[in-house]
Amino acid sequence: MSQSYETILVERRGSVAIITINRPEKRNALNIQTRAEGAAVLDELRADDSVRVVVFTGAGDKAFIAGADIAEFADRTAITQREVMLERGLFNAVDTFPKPVIAMVNGYCLGGGCELALACDIRIASDQASFGQPEINLGIIPGGGGTQRLTRLVGEGKAMELILTGAIIDAQTALTLGLVNHVVPADQLETKTMEIANRIAEKKWAVLSERGREAAELTHEEARRLVHKLAGEGRHGLCIVSNEAARRLSGPAVPADVPNLPKRA
């Protein structure tokens, strides 16, 4: 890589690039720097024709990404939060990346972490993983595509239930709902992910370069509506970020603050 990153690790294995969110002390919670570095890494990999598939994962064995680093929210008003949200988003950078992207989910996949996984093309989970959009427990709503991309995967009714209750589900339930493609034992997660990534990377490049969009992409009108709805999600989310909510959000990263978070030794 031509750049060095503080919160991101990038590893090349043949035609597969593995991006690791490297903040294990925060359970890989996303802060402004991490999101910016993630988008910058994708810009580099977009231009690298030797990379055919990208894999996202989290450092350590506890978390894929446990959500946003909510300590950053403490001193923000709705206006300042809006300015942050209007910056280029990692989730949309993943969703619009022209090569296949796989989420290798190795633990907590909550809030913004779940939204990043939703933006990927394929999701492979450890049997120790858990998923959810628990933002409502903090008085906010998903703001990185959760209200739109979750609905596309699991259907409107189940997506509404997950978002409105803030429920956290295990990997097997996520598989049953169609949220993930595969669930494997934790010690087989990397092997399974690389098996699928390498199988994809061997296919014809002309097809991979556009992720098979001719067969599976949204129609132009559907894509336009999705962009509009994602923008609306961000605006509505910002409207309910009050100073009181911001004060409640000050403190440790998401895992310590999310009610009903399952405990793991």
Backbone hydrogen bonds in HBPLUS format (Angstrom, degrees):
<---DONOR---> <-ACCEPTOR-->    atom                        ^
c    i                          cat <-CA-CA->   ^        H-A-AA   ^      H-
h    n   atom  resd res      DA  || num        DHA   H-A  angle D-A-AA Bond
n    s   type  num  typ     dist DA aas  dist angle  dist       angle   num
A0022-ASN N   A0007-THR O   2.82 MM  15  5.05 162.7  1.85 143.4 143.6     1
A0009-LEU N   A0020-THR O   2.93 MM  11  4.99 159.7  1.97 143.5 150.0     2
A0020-THR N   A0009-LEU O   2.81 MM  11  4.99 168.2  1.83 149.7 153.7     3
A0011-GLU N   A0018-ILE O   2.94 MM   7  5.08 158.0  1.99 142.3 149.6     4
A0018-ILE N   A0011-GLU O   2.74 MM   7  5.08 169.2  1.76 157.1 161.0     5
A0013-ARG N   A0016-VAL O   2.81 MM   3  5.20 172.0  1.82 165.8 167.8     6
A0016-VAL N   A0013-ARG O   3.08 MM   3  5.20 164.8  2.11 122.2 124.2     7
A0052-ARG N   A0015-SER O   2.78 MM  37  5.38 166.0  1.80 146.7 150.9     8
A0053-VAL N   A0015-SER O   3.33 MM  38  6.60 157.9  2.38 152.7 152.6     9
A0017-ALA N   A0053-VAL O   2.96 MM  36  6.40 162.3  1.99 157.6 161.8    10
A0055-VAL N   A0017-ALA O   2.79 MM  38  6.19 157.4  1.84 160.5 165.7    11
A0019-ILE N   A0055-VAL O   2.69 MM  36  5.99 167.0  1.70 173.4 177.6    12
A0057-THR N   A0019-ILE O   2.93 MM  38  6.34 145.6  2.05 161.6 165.3    13
A0021-ILE N   A0057-THR O   2.92 MM  36  6.38 163.6  1.94 152.5 152.4    14
A0059-ALA N   A0021-ILE O   2.95 MM  38  5.97 154.9  2.02 163.8 155.7    15
A0026-LYS N   A0023-ARG O   2.87 MM   3  5.50 154.4  1.93 121.8 129.8    16
A0028-ASN N   A0023-ARG O   2.74 MM   5  4.29 162.3  1.77 129.7 127.3    17
A0027-ARG N   A0024-PRO O   3.03 MM   3  4.56 160.5  2.07 103.4 104.3    18
A0029-ALA N   A0026-LYS O   3.07 MM   3  5.55 149.7  2.17 111.5 119.1    19
A0066-ALA N   A0027-ARG O   3.15 MM  39  5.76 153.1  2.22 162.3 169.8    20
A0030-LEU N   A0067-GLY O   2.82 MM  37  6.24 157.4  1.87 150.9 154.7    21
A0069-ASP N   A0030-LEU O   2.74 MM  39  5.31 155.8  1.79 141.1 134.0    22
A0035-ARG N   A0031-ASN O   3.08 MM   4  6.33 166.3  2.09 159.7 162.9    23
A0036-ALA N   A0032-ILE O   3.01 MM   4  6.21 161.5  2.04 151.7 157.0    24
A0037-GLU N   A0033-GLN O   2.84 MM   4  6.02 163.5  1.86 154.2 159.0    25
A0038-GLY N   A0034-THR O   2.84 MM   4  5.95 155.9  1.90 148.0 154.9    26
A0039-ALA N   A0035-ARG O   3.09 MM   4  6.30 160.1  2.13 146.4 150.7    27
A0040-ALA N   A0036-ALA O   2.99 MM   4  6.22 151.9  2.07 144.3 152.6    28
A0041-VAL N   A0037-GLU O   2.89 MM   4  6.11 156.1  1.95 150.9 156.6    29
A0042-LEU N   A0038-GLY O   3.13 MM   4  6.39 158.8  2.17 145.5 150.8    30
A0043-ASP N   A0039-ALA O   3.06 MM   4  6.36 145.4  2.19 141.2 150.5    31
A0044-GLU N   A0040-ALA O   3.14 MM   4  6.52 153.5  2.21 147.7 153.7    32
A0045-LEU N   A0041-VAL O   2.94 MM   4  6.26 162.3  1.97 155.0 160.1    33
A0046-ARG N   A0042-LEU O   2.79 MM   4  5.84 144.0  1.91 144.6 154.2    34
A0048-ASP N   A0045-LEU O   3.19 MM   3  4.95 152.5  2.27  96.6 104.9    35
A0051-VAL N   A0048-ASP O   3.13 MM   3  5.75 163.0  2.16 116.8 121.9    36
A0054-VAL N   A0100-PRO O   3.01 MM  46  6.39 163.6  2.04 158.2 163.6    37
A0102-ILE N   A0054-VAL O   2.82 MM  48  6.27 158.1  1.86 155.4 162.8    38
A0056-PHE N   A0102-ILE O   2.81 MM  46  6.23 160.6  1.84 163.7 170.5    39
A0104-MET N   A0056-PHE O   2.80 MM  48  5.95 179.3  1.80 176.3 176.6    40
A0108-TYR N   A0062-LYS O   3.00 MM  46  6.49 158.0  2.05 134.4 132.6    41
A0064-PHE N   A0108-TYR O   2.96 MM  44  5.52 149.7  2.06 128.0 137.6    42
A0065-ILE N   A0108-TYR O   3.11 MM  43  6.15 143.1  2.26 153.5 163.7    43
A0110-LEU N   A0065-ILE O   3.14 MM  45  6.59 147.9  2.25 149.0 158.7    44
A0070-ILE N   A0068-ALA O   3.00 MM   2  5.48 115.4  2.43 110.2  93.1    45
A0072-GLU N   A0069-ASP O   3.08 MM   3  6.13 166.5  2.10 128.7 131.3    46
A0073-PHE N   A0070-ILE O   2.97 MM   3  5.23 151.1  2.05 106.5 115.2    47
A0076-ARG N   A0073-PHE O   3.09 MM   3  5.46 170.2  2.10 122.3 124.3    48
A0081-GLN N   A0077-THR O   2.93 MM   4  6.10 158.3  1.97 151.9 158.7    49
A0082-ARG N   A0078-ALA O   2.91 MM   4  6.03 145.8  2.03 137.5 146.8    50
A0083-GLU N   A0079-ILE O   3.12 MM   4  6.48 152.1  2.20 146.8 153.3    51
A0084-VAL N   A0080-THR O   3.19 MM   4  6.51 152.1  2.28 143.2 149.9    52
A0085-MET N   A0081-GLN O   2.91 MM   4  6.19 162.0  1.94 153.0 157.9    53
A0086-LEU N   A0082-ARG O   2.94 MM   4  6.11 137.5  2.12 147.2 157.9    54
A0087-GLU N   A0084-VAL O   3.13 MM   3  5.55 155.8  2.19 108.6 116.0    55
A0093-ALA N   A0089-GLY O   3.11 MM   4  6.25 145.3  2.24 137.2 147.4    56
A0094-VAL N   A0090-LEU O   2.92 MM   4  6.22 146.1  2.04 150.1 158.3    57
A0095-ASP N   A0091-PHE O   2.94 MM   4  6.20 165.3  1.97 148.3 152.7    58
A0096-THR N   A0092-ASN O   2.93 MM   4  5.96 149.3  2.03 144.2 150.3    59
A0097-PHE N   A0094-VAL O   3.16 MM   3  5.15 160.5  2.20 104.0 110.0    60
A0121-ASP N   A0101-VAL O   2.83 MM  20  5.39 142.9  1.97 138.8 150.1    61
A0122-ILE N   A0101-VAL O   3.31 MM  21  6.71 151.1  2.40 149.5 154.9    62
A0103-ALA N   A0122-ILE O   2.81 MM  19  6.23 163.9  1.83 159.1 163.4    63
A0124-ILE N   A0103-ALA O   2.88 MM  21  6.14 173.3  1.89 178.5 177.5    64
A0105-VAL N   A0124-ILE O   2.80 MM  19  6.03 154.1  1.87 159.7 165.5    65
A0126-SER N   A0105-VAL O   2.88 MM  21  6.18 153.9  1.95 176.1 174.1    66
A0130-SER N   A0107-GLY O   3.33 MM  23  6.21 153.7  2.41 118.0 117.2    67
A0109-CYS N   A0130-SER O   2.76 MM  21  5.79 140.1  1.92 153.8 167.0    68
A0132-GLY N   A0109-CYS O   3.29 MM  23  6.77 136.5  2.50 149.9 145.2    69
A0113-GLY N   A0110-LEU O   2.79 MM   3  4.98 142.7  1.92 146.4 135.9    70
A0111-GLY N   A0132-GLY O   2.88 MM  21  6.30 141.3  2.03 139.0 151.5    71
A0114-CYS N   A0111-GLY O   3.09 MM   3  5.33 118.9  2.48 101.7 115.5    72
A0115-GLU N   A0111-GLY O   3.00 MM   4  6.36 153.5  2.07 147.3 155.7    73
A0116-LEU N   A0112-GLY O   2.91 MM   4  6.11 145.5  2.03 139.6 147.7    74
A0117-ALA N   A0113-GLY O   3.05 MM   4  6.32 160.3  2.09 145.6 150.8    75
A0118-LEU N   A0114-CYS O   2.84 MM   4  6.09 152.4  1.91 147.7 155.9    76
A0119-ALA N   A0115-GLU O   3.14 MM   4  6.32 137.8  2.33 136.1 145.9    77
A0119-ALA N   A0116-LEU O   3.11 MM   3  5.14 128.2  2.39  95.5 109.1    78
A0120-CYS N   A0117-ALA O   3.08 MM   3  5.25 147.2  2.19 102.3 112.2    79
A0181-ASN N   A0123-ARG O   2.76 MM  58  5.50 161.9  1.80 151.3 157.5    80
A0125-ALA N   A0182-HIS O   2.90 MM  57  6.15 177.4  1.90 153.4 153.7    81
A0184-VAL N   A0125-ALA O   2.97 MM  59  6.46 155.3  2.04 159.9 167.7    82
A0129-ALA N   A0126-SER O   3.01 MM   3  5.29 167.9  2.03 114.2 116.9    83
A0127-ASP N   A0184-VAL O   2.83 MM  57  5.64 126.1  2.13 148.8 150.6    84
A0131-PHE N   A0169-ILE O   2.81 MM  38  5.27 159.4  1.86 152.3 159.3    85
A0169-ILE N   A0131-PHE O   2.77 MM  38  5.27 154.6  1.83 158.6 161.6    86
A0137-ASN N   A0134-PRO O   2.97 MM   3  5.71 150.8  2.06 123.0 130.2    87
A0138-LEU N   A0135-GLU O   2.80 MM   3  5.37 158.9  1.84 118.4 125.8    88
A0140-ILE N   A0135-GLU O   3.27 MM   5  5.34 168.3  2.29 131.6 129.1    89
A0139-GLY N   A0136-ILE O   3.08 MM   3  4.92 165.0  2.10 103.0 106.6    90
A0148-GLN N   A0145-GLY O   3.11 MM   3  5.43 141.1  2.26 107.4 118.4    91
A0149-ARG N   A0145-GLY O   2.81 MM   4  5.80 163.6  1.84 172.1 176.4    92
A0150-LEU N   A0146-GLY O   3.30 MM   4  5.41 147.6  2.41 121.0 130.1    93
A0152-ARG N   A0148-GLN O   3.24 MM   4  6.54 151.0  2.33 143.1 150.6    94
A0153-LEU N   A0149-ARG O   3.28 MM   4  6.55 139.0  2.46 140.3 149.6    95
A0153-LEU N   A0150-LEU O   3.13 MM   3  5.28 131.4  2.37  98.6 111.2    96
A0154-VAL N   A0150-LEU O   2.97 MM   4  6.15 173.8  1.97 165.9 166.5    97
A0155-GLY N   A0151-THR O   2.90 MM   4  4.71 142.4  2.05 129.6 134.7    98
A0159-ALA N   A0155-GLY O   3.04 MM   4  6.05 157.8  2.09 150.6 157.7    99
A0160-MET N   A0156-GLU O   2.88 MM   4  6.00 161.2  1.91 152.3 157.1   100
A0161-GLU N   A0157-GLY O   3.06 MM   4  6.32 157.4  2.11 145.7 151.9   101
A0162-LEU N   A0158-LYS O   2.96 MM   4  6.21 164.3  1.98 153.6 156.8   102
A0163-ILE N   A0159-ALA O   2.96 MM   4  6.13 162.6  1.99 153.3 158.1   103
A0164-LEU N   A0160-MET O   2.82 MM   4  5.81 165.4  1.84 153.2 157.9   104
A0165-THR N   A0161-GLU O   3.00 MM   4  5.86 148.3  2.10 143.9 150.7   105
A0166-GLY N   A0162-LEU O   3.00 MM   4  5.58 133.4  2.22 128.9 140.1   106
A0174-ALA N   A0170-ASP O   3.02 MM   4  6.32 155.8  2.08 149.2 156.7   107
A0175-LEU N   A0171-ALA O   2.90 MM   4  6.20 147.0  2.01 147.4 156.3   108
A0176-THR N   A0172-GLN O   2.99 MM   4  6.28 158.6  2.04 147.0 152.4   109
A0177-LEU N   A0173-THR O   2.98 MM   4  6.23 151.2  2.06 149.3 156.7   110
A0179-LEU N   A0174-ALA O   2.83 MM   5  5.00 140.3  1.99 163.7 159.7   111
A0178-GLY N   A0175-LEU O   3.08 MM   3  5.11 143.4  2.22  99.2 110.2   112
A0188-GLN N   A0185-PRO O   2.82 MM   3  5.37 160.5  1.86 120.7 127.2   113
A0189-LEU N   A0186-ALA O   3.30 MM   3  5.29 166.2  2.32 104.9 109.0   114
A0192-LYS N   A0188-GLN O   2.95 MM   4  6.09 167.7  1.97 157.5 160.7   115
A0193-THR N   A0189-LEU O   2.93 MM   4  6.08 164.8  1.96 153.5 158.3   116
A0194-MET N   A0190-GLU O   2.89 MM   4  6.01 169.0  1.90 154.7 157.6   117
A0195-GLU N   A0191-THR O   2.93 MM   4  6.03 148.2  2.03 143.1 152.5   118
A0196-ILE N   A0192-LYS O   3.11 MM   4  6.39 161.2  2.15 150.9 153.9   119
A0197-ALA N   A0193-THR O   2.85 MM   4  6.08 164.6  1.87 152.6 157.8   120
A0198-ASN N   A0194-MET O   2.85 MM   4  5.82 165.6  1.87 146.5 150.3   121
A0199-ARG N   A0195-GLU O   3.06 MM   4  6.15 149.3  2.16 138.1 146.9   122
A0200-ILE N   A0196-ILE O   2.97 MM   4  6.22 156.7  2.03 150.8 156.4   123
A0201-ALA N   A0197-ALA O   2.90 MM   4  6.11 158.2  1.95 146.9 153.6   124
A0202-GLU N   A0198-ASN O   3.16 MM   4  6.27 131.7  2.40 139.2 148.7   125
A0203-LYS N   A0200-ILE O   3.01 MM   3  5.57 162.6  2.04 117.6 123.3   126
A0207-VAL N   A0204-LYS O   3.20 MM   3  5.71 134.3  2.42 109.5 119.9   127
A0208-LEU N   A0204-LYS O   3.19 MM   4  6.49 167.8  2.20 152.3 155.8   128
A0209-SER N   A0205-TRP O   2.86 MM   4  5.86 157.0  1.92 157.1 161.2   129
A0210-GLU N   A0207-VAL O   3.22 MM   3  5.82 154.4  2.29 113.3 120.0   130
A0212-GLY N   A0207-VAL O   3.18 MM   5  5.40 163.1  2.20 148.3 144.9   131
A0211-ARG N   A0208-LEU O   2.92 MM   3  4.62 167.1  1.94 104.4 108.2   132
A0213-ARG N   A0210-GLU O   2.95 MM   3  5.70 142.3  2.09 122.1 130.9   133
A0215-ALA N   A0212-GLY O   3.03 MM   3  5.72 144.3  2.16 117.2 125.9   134
A0216-ALA N   A0212-GLY O   3.09 MM   4  6.24 158.6  2.14 151.4 158.1   135
A0217-GLU N   A0213-ARG O   2.90 MM   4  4.30 153.7  1.97 117.6 122.6   136
A0223-ALA N   A0219-THR O   2.84 MM   4  6.08 161.8  1.87 159.1 164.5   137
A0224-ARG N   A0220-HIS O   2.91 MM   4  6.14 155.7  1.97 146.6 153.2   138
A0225-ARG N   A0221-GLU O   3.01 MM   4  6.26 156.6  2.07 145.0 151.0   139
A0226-LEU N   A0222-GLU O   2.90 MM   4  6.17 153.5  1.97 148.0 155.6   140
A0227-VAL N   A0223-ALA O   3.01 MM   4  6.29 164.4  2.04 154.8 157.5   141
A0228-HIS N   A0224-ARG O   3.09 MM   4  6.32 159.6  2.13 146.6 152.2   142
A0229-LYS N   A0225-ARG O   2.86 MM   4  6.10 156.4  1.91 150.3 156.8   143
A0230-LEU N   A0226-LEU O   2.84 MM   4  6.06 157.2  1.89 155.6 161.6   144
A0231-ALA N   A0227-VAL O   3.07 MM   4  6.29 156.3  2.13 145.7 151.8   145
A0232-GLY N   A0228-HIS O   2.98 MM   4  6.25 152.7  2.05 142.8 150.9   146
A0233-GLU N   A0229-LYS O   2.81 MM   4  6.06 151.0  1.89 147.6 155.4   147
A0234-GLY N   A0230-LEU O   3.14 MM   4  6.43 160.1  2.18 146.7 150.5   148
A0235-ARG N   A0231-ALA O   3.06 MM   4  6.39 157.4  2.11 147.9 154.1   149
A0236-HIS N   A0232-GLY O   2.91 MM   4  6.11 169.4  1.92 158.3 160.3   150
A0237-GLY N   A0233-GLU O   2.93 MM   4  6.05 158.9  1.98 149.3 155.8   151
A0238-LEU N   A0234-GLY O   3.06 MM   4  6.22 153.7  2.13 145.1 151.4   152
A0239-CYS N   A0235-ARG O   3.12 MM   4  6.37 143.2  2.26 143.6 153.3   153
A0240-ILE N   A0237-GLY O   3.30 MM   3  5.69 145.6  2.43 103.9 112.3   154
A0241-VAL N   A0238-LEU O   3.19 MM   3  5.24 165.8  2.21 105.8 110.1   155
A0246-ALA N   A0242-SER O   2.88 MM   4  6.16 159.1  1.93 149.4 155.8   156
A0247-ARG N   A0243-ASN O   2.90 MM   4  6.20 151.0  1.99 147.5 154.6   157
A0248-ARG N   A0244-GLU O   3.08 MM   4  6.41 152.9  2.15 145.0 152.4   158
A0249-LEU N   A0245-ALA O   2.94 MM   4  6.19 139.3  2.11 145.3 157.2   159
A0250-SER N   A0247-ARG O   3.23 MM   3  5.34 157.7  2.28 101.7 108.4   160
A0256-ALA N   A0253-ALA O   3.26 MM   3  6.29 140.2  2.43 135.6 140.7   161
A0257-ASP N   A0254-VAL O   2.88 MM   3  5.28 140.2  2.04 116.2 128.3   162
A0258-VAL N   A0254-VAL O   3.03 MM   4  5.94 142.6  2.18 169.7 175.9   163
